[in-house]
Each structure stands twice: as C-alpha cells, then as structure tokens.
Amino acid sequence: MIRTQPRPSAEPLITPAFLILCLISLLCLSMLVVREAQVGDDRYRFLLWNLFLAWLPLLVSMAAAGADRLLTRAPAARGGLLLVLGVGWLLLYPNAPYLTTDLIHLIMNPTYSWRQSTESLLLWYDLIVFFLFAWCGLLLGYLSMRQFHRLVSGYLGDAAGWLFIVAVSFLGGFGVYLGRVIRLNSWDVVFSPFRLANSVIGGINTNGAILTILFGMLILIVYLSLYGLGIHRGPGRDGVARDGAGGLS
C-alpha cells in the first residue's frame, strides 16, 4: 500500500464522542431497567443485544486504526490485517443503523393508548428509549465509518475516500434490509454461507432495492451531517485545521 500525503495530526482512538456513546449506552440500559421495574415487562430486552452488536463495528474500526499506527514497520502485515479488518467491519457495520428499524415494535404494538395522559405516558417513555437506542446506533455507525474513511483517504486519496463512503452507505442499507426483512445475521457468513448467498440473491427485487435506497440515504445523510458539523468547528488551538470530524470523531 502506498500512502498519500499524511494528515496533519492523528486523531486519538478514545475521543469525547466515544465516551459520550458509553454514557448513552449506560443510559439506555438504565431506562430499560427502570421500565422493567415499573411495568414488569421485559419484552424489549432484545434492544440490549442489538446495541451490543452495534458496538462491534466501532471496536473493529478502532482495531484497524490502531493497527495502522502500530505496524508502520511491517507494511505487508499491516496491509493484510487492514484488509481482514475492513471485510469484517463491512459485514458488521449494518448492525449499527439496524437499531433504527426497532422503532417498528412501537408502531406494531396495539397496547399503547393516546387517549389519557396516564396511559400514553408509557408510550412517550418507550419512544424516548427507542430513539436513544436508534441514535446511539447511528452515532456508532458514523464513528466507525469515519475511521475507515480516514484510512481509505490516507492510502488512496480523498476521492476514493468519498466513493468509499457512498458505496458503504448503500451496502449498509442493503445489509439493514437483509437483517430486518430477510432476517439474516452477520455471522451467517461463517455458519450459513449457502443460506446467506441464496437470501442475498432472493433479496434483489424491487422492494429490496427501494428499502436499500431508503436506508442508504439515511446512513449517508447522517454521515454528511455529522461530518459537516465537524468541519465547521474550525482550526484547533495549534492553528491547524482538522481533517473533518472535529469533536465528533
């Protein structure tokens, strides 16, 4: 791999945004615990498993960023490891935006009532809980994609970096469709490869294309929005303009 002009400064692996996501995750857990204690209903525990899966792509991207820094004297090993981690990240990435689809459980639940404030309180509480899980998933996806964006841009240039973002957004949208509609999991690549291949081929249809475009647009818009907010932060204390993510990466 031939690296282009190096960036002015390397971003730390543990950032304020990472710590904020840890706090949001703890808040999500706490709100579910409170809900179970008050309502006696544990039907939404699956959100915790989905949140755990949403953390995996960020952990993989952090491993890739760390390997890129530590293996500078072994370019062959670094390139091979980054390739493996990149493929693994791409397979795991849809788990992050997938959390947005869990909102369907609120829409399809007939027990909620809007008519009296005491009855609708649970609906509002659950709406906030689901939104926090979904937002956490989108942020986890953004941070992990941002780290690979840096790596691709660093090795192949800015144009390739942005092409990577667009491609991954819609591949991620297709992954969300496969997970929610076809009911596939990331680990089916290892344990059920033939079922995965058949499901992917069967999932290429009009409805699949529409949902892929919708989720892909959501992922891309969130990424561009957060990336743009980071750009407008301006230069740091040392007078050097950062490479785009600012305090969001």
SULKAMO-V340091 format. One line per field, one symbol per residue. ss: DSSP state (a for helix, b for strand, c for the rest). psi: psi as a letter, one per 20 degrees, with the letter a starting at -180 (. if undefined). burial: b if it has 9 or more other C-alpha atoms within 8 Angstrom, else e. A space follows every 50 residues. Layout:
ss->???
psi->???
burial->???
This chain:
ss->cccccccccccccccaaaaaaaaaaaaaaaaaaaaaaaaccccccaaaaa aaaaaaaaaaaaaaaaaaaaccccaaaaaaaaaaaaaaaaaaaaaaaaaa aaaaaaacccccccccaaaaaaaaaaaaaaaaaaaaaaaaaaaaaaaaaa aaaaaacaaaaaaaaaaaaaaaaaaaaaaaaacccccaaaacaaaaaaaa aacccaaaaaaaaaaaaaaaaaaaaaaaaaaccccccccccccccaaac
psi->poqapqqhqpqqhorhhghghgggghggghhhggghhhhkpkhjhhhggh gghhhghghghhhghghhhhkhjmhghgggghgghgggghhhgihgihhh iiihhghjoiiqqihqhhhighggghggghggggggghgggggghhghgg gghhhirhghghhgggghghhhghhgghgggilqqhihhghlhghgghhg ghinagghgghggghghgggggghghghhhgjhaqahjjpprkhicjj.
burial->eeeeeeeeeeeeeebbbbbebeebbeebbebbeebbeeeeeeeeeebeeb bebbbbbbbbbbbbbbbbeebeeebeebbebbeebbebbbebbbbbbbbb bbbeebeeeeebeeeeeebbebbeebbebbbbbbbbbbbbbbbbbbbbbb bbbbbbbbebbbebbbebbbbbbbbbbbbbebebeeebeeebbeebeebb eebeeeebbebbbbbbbebbebbeebbbbbbeeebeeeeeebeebbbbb
